Amino acid sequence: DEVAPILRAGINVVTTSEFMSGTGIGPEATATLEEAARAGGATLFGSGVNPGFAELFAAVSAGISRDVRNITVAESADVTMFAQDTNFEAVGWGRPAGDPGHAEAVEAATKVFADALDVLAELVGLTLDERRCTAEFAHATEDLDIPGMVIPKGHVAGIEARWEGIVDGDVRLGLHVRWVIGSLIEPPWTVEFGYVVDVVGDPNVHIKLDLWPDGDLASMGVDEFRDVGMRITAVPAVNAVPAVCAAAPGIRTYADLPVVTARLT
């Protein structure tokens, strides 16, 4: 209701707000945005770090392999310092073990990864038959008192969501996120503190993307670490602005734009 009039007025929109292809918001809302953009001669583009940049990174990583059979992008991090952030409200930290409907709640909260599967599929020339989400949970082995939240023993302190793109019954694309609150959880999941891309092909490819703050780690608090996450979310969108302004009207993704990267000065 807010974005369609902006597009219809001829104003391009670049967003990090839960949107890439439109799958996650449904066909009716997507059609409304597409019609408004074309009517106004404007372009709508969504990105961020993940979903967003991570899928572009994965597609580029597959570019050195042939006979590619599977691409997986895995994000994993300890989110203790910012689990109370509004971005995580819907995933259900602290719910009891076995709480009915929790897996479905995680699927709904991470629905934008269905969009990301679409974008990655388009980048590598696939048409998906199905998008599937599964969720697993780890539980606190003792009461956890973290910034802004207390998680009782036995309640959810680790979440893993796996979105898969299916073609002819086979998993061809995987987008996995694993978020933990500390190490006092069961099962004792480990995290990579970044992004890992695995390409099954000839040759197989394994790439780890690490992210480190630009500054003295010893002096950084909760706000500084949160700022890193906000920055890597915003910068891919900001860097895409010139390409989006030059793009054809309608909903556009990384598959429609020239390669988006930094401009050094």
Helices and strands as residue ranges (DSSP letters): H 3-8, E 13-15, G 23-25, H 27-40, E 43-46, H 53-61, G 62-64, E 66-78, G 80-82, G 86-91, H 102-109, H 112-123, E 130-140, E 144-146, E 149-151, E 156-167, E 170-180, E 185-186, E 194-202, E 205-210, G 217-219, H 222-246, E 250-252, G 254-256
